[in-house]
Amino acid sequence: MTNDRTRIRIPRARAATLALAVAASLAACSSPGGGGPHAAEPRPAIAVAPASGGRAVPVDRKVTVRATAARIDSVRVTAPGPGPLRGTLASSKESWTSAARLAPGVTYDVLVRATGSDGKRLTERTSFTTAEPARTVVGEYHPDKGTTVGVGMPVSIVFNKPIRDRAAVERKLGVTASPAVDGAWSWMKDWSGRDRVDYRPRSFWKAGTDVTLRMELDGVDTGGGLYGTQNRVVHFRIGHSVVTTVDTARKTLTLRRDGEVLRTLPVSTGKPGFETWNGTMVVLEKTPSITMNSRTVNIFGPEAYHLKDVKWDVRLTTSGTFAHAAPWNEGKFGRVNGSHGCIGLSTADAKWFYEHVSPGDPVTVVNSTDTVQINNGYGAWNASWADWRAGSAL
């Protein structure tokens, strides 16, 4: 007799397959989003744009920093000339954007520090270089690196194009000295008509001082669409204190070295109408022989002259004041002022003076008229300290 409740047997392998299918169906119903309750979170990361190593980045680009699964703690973007580039950090601390325009022709270094959602610290370092500027400006500086100069030598920079933003430039110039000095920059028009800035201490340098000029002008906006291109570190040294005084009334030249009088020489200075500049000048250069033509100093007519092979020439001003041998004035030295503004000496005395002075040594003329201007050579010492500091752009 047959039972109505017929038992159907399912093979074990097929039963296992059905069980897996049911489980999969239940799982699909329980997670309609498809990711499941334990989907992987993004890894903490920092992204910087422009990318590292990028060349010729346009200056109208912004620097951006974005954090994924992290918060930004600090961002530093800097270049040697322009310095730090400031920016704004979003309130969420997930992004940072630069505020100022990029400087052209410089390399920026980017340093980002952040904290990941897992609590770990993140650091990202990148760098990029901006496109070269279309218009640039450079400064010719004195004294040169490695030189030894006199106690009256200022630091002087003459620019090849006009500087509209003098403050921006001055902020990127620095002078340090050992022993330290109280010094200041002052702006002027060079004798050539170009913009110039000089640095001098309150009083003459001390003998043996080590001085360092730092120029960090690369990428600095000087105004008018002109950008600096120089980064320089210039070391020089101050030599012995060699100080000369010329008394036009006594018609003498007295040279002191480290405070000791070495010699007092008879001289002939400028005659009436051609008086030698009063005040302090600084030795600019020395030449053993030159030709002197009055046309170069605007002297014409009966007073005109053309002198070849003038010996032992020590230049004191850009306008043409020298101390030199003047054998044609023999008999006037110490007695009569008969020159056209120069300091004339006998050939032997001129050679001695030539051998005992160097660029940067101060020569002060007293008892004459019309003080030499600060831009006529290195006339900085003829300005009071208050007036000198007033010439700063800062």
C-alpha positions as CSV (number, residue, x, y, z in Angstrom):
1,M,0.0,0.0,0.0
2,T,1.3,3.3,-1.0
3,N,1.6,6.3,1.5
4,D,0.2,9.7,0.3
5,R,2.9,11.5,2.0
6,T,5.6,10.6,-0.3
7,R,9.1,11.7,0.9
8,I,11.2,13.4,-1.7
9,R,14.9,13.1,-1.1
10,I,17.2,16.0,-2.1
11,P,20.9,15.2,-2.6
12,R,23.2,16.8,-0.1
13,A,25.2,18.8,-2.6
14,R,22.1,20.4,-4.0
15,A,20.9,21.2,-0.4
16,A,24.1,23.0,0.3
17,T,23.8,25.1,-2.8
18,L,20.2,26.1,-1.9
19,A,21.3,27.2,1.6
20,L,24.0,29.5,0.1
21,A,21.5,31.0,-2.3
22,V,19.0,31.7,0.6
23,A,21.8,33.3,2.6
24,A,22.8,35.5,-0.3
25,S,19.2,36.6,-0.8
26,L,18.9,37.5,2.8
27,A,22.1,39.5,2.7
28,A,21.0,41.4,-0.4
29,C,17.7,42.3,1.3
30,S,19.5,43.6,4.5
31,S,21.9,46.0,2.7
32,P,20.1,47.9,-0.1
33,G,23.0,50.4,-0.3
34,G,25.2,47.7,-1.6
35,G,28.2,48.7,0.6
36,G,27.5,46.9,3.7
37,P,27.8,48.2,7.3
38,H,31.6,47.7,7.3
39,A,32.6,49.3,3.9
40,A,36.3,50.5,3.9
41,E,36.8,54.3,4.7
42,P,39.2,56.4,2.6
43,R,42.8,56.5,3.7
44,P,44.1,59.8,5.2
45,A,45.9,61.8,2.5
46,I,47.1,65.3,1.5
47,A,47.0,66.7,-2.1
48,V,48.9,69.9,-3.1
49,A,48.5,71.8,-6.3
50,P,50.6,72.9,-8.3
51,A,52.2,69.4,-8.2
52,S,55.7,68.8,-7.1
53,G,58.3,69.4,-9.8
54,G,56.0,71.5,-12.0
55,R,57.9,74.0,-14.2
56,A,56.8,77.3,-15.5
57,V,53.7,77.5,-13.3
58,P,51.7,80.7,-14.2
59,V,51.8,83.4,-11.5
60,D,48.0,83.7,-11.6
61,R,47.6,80.2,-10.2
62,K,46.6,79.6,-6.6
63,V,48.3,77.2,-4.3
64,T,45.7,74.8,-2.9
65,V,46.0,72.1,-0.3
66,R,43.2,69.5,0.3
67,A,43.0,66.9,3.0
68,T,41.1,63.6,2.7
69,A,40.1,61.9,6.0
70,A,42.3,64.3,7.8
71,R,42.4,67.9,9.2
72,I,45.2,70.4,8.2
73,D,47.3,71.6,11.1
74,S,49.7,74.0,9.3
75,V,50.7,75.0,5.8
76,R,54.0,76.8,4.9
77,V,54.7,78.0,1.4
78,T,57.9,80.0,0.9
79,A,60.5,81.1,-1.6
80,P,64.0,82.6,-0.9
81,G,63.2,86.1,-2.3
82,P,59.4,86.7,-1.8
83,G,59.4,84.8,1.5
84,P,56.2,83.2,3.0
85,L,53.0,83.0,0.9
86,R,50.0,83.6,3.1
87,G,46.7,81.8,2.7
88,T,43.4,80.9,4.3
89,L,42.5,77.7,6.1
90,A,38.8,76.6,5.7
91,S,36.8,76.3,8.9
92,S,36.5,72.5,8.3
93,K,40.4,72.4,8.2
94,E,40.1,70.2,5.1
95,S,41.4,72.8,2.6
96,W,43.9,75.8,2.4
97,T,44.1,78.4,-0.4
98,S,46.8,81.0,-1.0
99,A,45.8,84.6,-1.0
100,A,48.6,86.5,-2.7
101,R,49.9,86.4,-6.2
102,L,52.8,84.1,-6.9
103,A,56.1,85.7,-7.7
104,P,57.6,84.9,-11.1
105,G,60.9,83.0,-11.7
106,V,61.3,81.5,-8.2
107,T,61.0,78.0,-6.6
108,Y,58.4,77.6,-3.9
109,D,58.7,75.0,-1.2
110,V,55.5,73.7,0.4
111,L,55.3,72.0,3.8
112,V,51.9,70.7,5.0
113,R,51.3,69.0,8.4
114,A,48.0,67.3,9.2
115,T,46.3,64.8,11.5
116,G,44.5,61.8,10.0
117,S,41.2,60.5,11.1
118,D,43.1,57.6,12.6
119,G,45.0,60.0,14.8
120,K,48.3,59.6,12.9
121,R,50.4,62.6,11.8
122,L,50.9,63.3,8.1
123,T,53.6,65.4,6.5
124,E,53.7,66.4,2.8
125,R,56.6,68.3,1.1
126,T,56.5,69.5,-2.4
127,S,58.0,72.2,-4.6
128,F,57.3,74.0,-7.9
129,T,58.8,76.7,-10.0
130,T,56.9,79.7,-11.5
131,A,57.4,81.1,-15.0
132,E,60.1,83.6,-15.5
133,P,59.1,87.3,-15.3
134,A,58.8,89.3,-18.5
135,R,60.5,92.4,-17.0
136,T,63.3,92.3,-14.4
137,V,65.5,94.7,-12.4
138,V,69.0,94.2,-10.9
139,G,71.1,96.1,-8.5
140,E,74.9,96.8,-8.9
141,Y,76.3,96.5,-5.4
142,H,79.5,97.7,-3.7
143,P,81.8,96.7,-2.1
144,D,82.5,93.3,-3.8
145,K,82.6,90.0,-2.0
146,G,85.9,89.2,-0.3
147,T,87.3,92.7,-0.4
148,T,88.8,94.8,2.3
149,V,87.7,98.4,2.4
150,G,88.2,101.6,4.5
151,V,86.2,102.7,7.5
152,G,84.1,105.1,5.5
153,M,82.8,102.7,2.9
154,P,79.0,102.4,2.8
155,V,77.1,99.5,1.3
156,S,75.7,100.9,-2.0
157,I,73.2,99.4,-4.5
158,V,72.4,101.2,-7.8
159,F,69.4,99.7,-9.7
160,N,69.3,99.5,-13.5
161,K,65.5,100.5,-13.6
162,P,63.3,102.7,-11.4
163,I,62.1,101.3,-8.1
164,R,58.5,102.3,-7.4
165,D,58.0,100.2,-4.2
166,R,61.1,101.1,-2.3
167,A,59.8,99.6,1.0
168,A,59.3,96.2,-0.6
169,V,62.9,96.2,-1.8
170,E,64.4,97.6,1.5
171,R,62.6,94.8,3.5
172,K,64.6,92.3,1.5
173,L,68.0,93.9,2.2
174,G,70.0,93.3,5.3
175,V,73.4,94.2,6.7
176,T,75.0,92.5,9.7
177,A,78.3,93.3,11.3
178,S,80.7,92.0,13.9
179,P,81.1,93.9,16.1
180,A,77.4,95.0,15.7
181,V,76.6,98.6,14.6
182,D,73.6,100.9,14.6
183,G,73.1,101.4,10.9
184,A,70.4,102.4,8.4
185,W,69.5,102.4,4.7
186,S,68.8,105.7,2.8
187,W,67.4,106.2,-0.7
188,M,68.7,108.7,-3.2
189,K,69.2,109.3,-6.9
190,D,72.6,108.2,-8.0
191,W,74.8,110.8,-9.9
192,S,73.8,108.8,-13.0
193,G,70.1,109.5,-12.3
194,R,69.3,105.9,-11.3
195,D,67.7,104.8,-8.1
196,R,70.2,104.0,-5.4
197,V,70.1,102.9,-1.7
198,D,73.1,103.1,0.6
199,Y,73.7,101.7,4.1
200,R,76.0,103.3,6.6
201,P,76.6,103.0,10.4
202,R,75.9,106.0,12.7
203,S,79.7,106.7,12.6
204,F,82.7,105.2,10.8
205,W,83.1,101.4,11.0
206,K,85.6,100.1,13.5
207,A,88.8,98.7,12.0
208,G,88.6,94.9,11.6
209,T,84.8,94.7,11.4
210,D,83.4,91.8,9.4
211,V,80.3,92.9,7.4
212,T,77.7,90.8,5.5
213,L,75.2,92.1,2.9
214,R,72.2,90.0,2.2
215,M,70.1,90.7,-0.9
216,E,66.9,88.5,-1.2
217,L,65.3,90.2,-4.2
218,D,64.6,87.2,-6.3
219,G,60.9,87.4,-7.3
220,V,60.2,90.6,-5.3
221,D,57.7,92.9,-6.9
222,T,59.5,96.3,-7.0
223,G,56.5,98.0,-8.6
224,G,55.5,98.8,-12.1
225,G,55.7,95.2,-13.2
226,L,59.4,94.9,-12.5
227,Y,60.7,91.9,-10.5
228,G,64.0,91.4,-8.8
229,T,66.2,88.5,-9.8
230,Q,69.0,88.5,-7.2
231,N,69.8,86.5,-4.1
232,R,73.3,87.4,-2.8
233,V,75.3,87.0,0.3
234,V,78.3,89.3,0.2
235,H,81.0,89.2,2.9
236,F,83.6,92.0,3.2
237,R,86.0,93.3,5.8
238,I,86.9,96.7,7.2
239,G,90.7,97.3,7.1
240,H,92.8,99.7,9.1
241,S,91.4,103.1,10.1
242,V,93.0,105.4,7.5
243,V,91.5,108.9,7.9
244,T,92.7,112.0,6.0
245,T,91.9,115.6,6.7
246,V,92.6,118.4,4.2
247,D,92.6,121.9,5.5
248,T,92.1,124.4,2.7
249,A,93.1,127.3,4.9
250,R,96.3,125.8,6.1
251,K,96.8,124.1,2.7
252,T,97.8,120.8,4.4
253,L,96.8,117.1,4.1
254,T,97.1,115.0,7.3
255,L,96.8,111.3,7.2
256,R,96.2,109.2,10.3
257,R,96.4,105.4,10.5
258,D,94.7,103.8,13.4
259,G,94.8,107.2,15.2
260,E,98.5,107.9,14.6
261,V,99.6,110.8,12.4
262,L,101.8,109.4,9.7
263,R,102.5,112.6,7.7
264,T,101.2,116.1,7.1
265,L,101.8,117.1,3.4
266,P,101.6,120.6,1.8
267,V,98.8,120.8,-0.8
268,S,97.2,123.3,-3.2
269,T,93.4,123.0,-3.4
270,G,90.7,124.8,-5.4
271,K,91.2,128.5,-6.2
272,P,88.4,131.1,-5.8
273,G,85.5,130.1,-8.0
274,F,86.7,126.5,-8.2
275,E,86.8,125.7,-4.5
276,T,87.3,122.0,-3.4
277,W,84.2,120.4,-2.1
278,N,83.8,120.8,1.7
279,G,82.9,117.8,3.8
280,T,83.7,114.1,3.8
281,M,84.4,112.2,0.6
282,V,85.4,108.5,0.3
283,V,88.2,107.1,-1.9
284,L,86.4,105.5,-4.9
285,E,89.3,104.2,-6.9
286,K,93.0,104.7,-7.6
287,T,94.7,105.0,-11.0
288,P,98.4,105.4,-11.6
289,S,98.0,107.6,-14.6
290,I,95.1,109.3,-16.4
291,T,94.3,112.1,-18.9
292,M,92.4,115.1,-17.4
293,N,90.2,117.2,-19.7
294,S,88.2,120.1,-18.4
295,R,85.3,119.4,-20.7
296,T,84.4,116.4,-18.6
297,V,83.8,118.7,-15.6
298,N,82.2,121.5,-17.7
299,I,85.1,123.9,-17.6
300,F,85.5,125.8,-20.9
301,G,87.1,129.0,-22.2
302,P,90.2,130.5,-20.6
303,E,90.2,128.0,-17.7
304,A,90.0,125.0,-20.0
305,Y,92.8,122.4,-19.8
306,H,93.9,119.1,-21.3
307,L,96.5,117.3,-19.2
308,K,98.0,114.0,-20.3
309,D,99.7,111.4,-18.0
310,V,98.6,112.9,-14.7
311,K,100.2,110.7,-12.0
312,W,99.0,109.0,-8.8
313,D,95.3,109.7,-9.1
314,V,93.0,109.0,-6.1
315,R,89.4,109.6,-7.1
316,L,87.1,111.1,-4.4
317,T,83.9,112.0,-6.2
318,T,81.9,110.9,-9.2
319,S,81.9,114.5,-10.5
320,G,85.7,114.5,-10.9
321,T,87.5,115.4,-7.6
322,F,90.9,113.8,-7.3
323,A,93.9,114.0,-5.1
324,H,96.8,113.8,-7.6
325,A,100.3,114.9,-8.6
326,A,100.3,118.5,-9.9
327,P,103.9,119.3,-10.8
328,W,102.7,122.4,-12.8
329,N,101.7,123.9,-9.4
330,E,105.1,123.5,-7.9
331,G,105.8,126.4,-5.5
332,K,102.1,126.7,-4.6
333,F,101.9,123.7,-2.3
334,G,101.3,124.9,1.2
335,R,101.1,128.5,0.0
336,V,98.4,129.1,-2.6
337,N,95.2,127.4,-3.6
338,G,95.5,127.2,-7.4
339,S,93.7,124.1,-8.6
340,H,90.3,123.7,-10.4
341,G,88.9,121.8,-7.4
342,C,91.3,118.9,-7.0
343,I,93.8,118.4,-4.2
344,G,97.2,118.8,-5.8
345,L,100.4,117.5,-4.4
346,S,104.0,117.2,-5.5
347,T,104.7,114.0,-7.5
348,A,106.6,112.4,-4.6
349,D,103.9,113.3,-2.0
350,A,101.1,112.2,-4.4
351,K,102.8,108.8,-4.8
352,W,103.1,108.4,-1.0
353,F,99.4,109.3,-0.5
354,Y,98.4,106.9,-3.3
355,E,100.3,104.1,-1.6
356,H,98.7,104.7,1.8
357,V,95.0,104.9,1.0
358,S,92.5,102.4,-0.3
359,P,88.9,102.4,-1.5
360,G,86.6,103.3,1.4
361,D,89.0,105.5,3.2
362,P,87.4,108.8,4.2
363,V,88.9,112.2,3.2
364,T,87.5,115.2,5.0
365,V,87.9,118.7,3.6
366,V,87.5,121.6,6.1
367,N,87.4,125.4,5.7
368,S,86.1,125.2,2.1
369,T,82.7,126.0,0.7
370,D,79.7,124.0,-0.6
371,T,79.5,120.6,1.1
372,V,79.7,117.6,-1.2
373,Q,76.3,116.0,-2.0
374,I,75.5,112.5,-0.6
375,N,75.1,111.0,-4.1
376,N,78.4,112.5,-5.5
377,G,80.5,109.4,-4.8
378,Y,79.9,108.2,-1.2
379,G,78.9,111.4,0.5
380,A,76.7,109.7,3.1
381,W,78.8,111.1,6.0
382,N,77.6,114.7,5.2
383,A,74.1,113.9,6.3
384,S,73.1,114.1,10.0
385,W,72.1,110.8,11.4
386,A,68.4,112.0,11.7
387,D,68.4,113.1,8.0
388,W,70.1,109.9,6.9
389,R,67.5,107.7,8.7
390,A,64.7,109.8,7.2
391,G,65.8,108.6,3.8
392,S,64.7,105.1,4.6
393,A,61.5,103.8,3.0
394,L,60.5,101.9,6.1
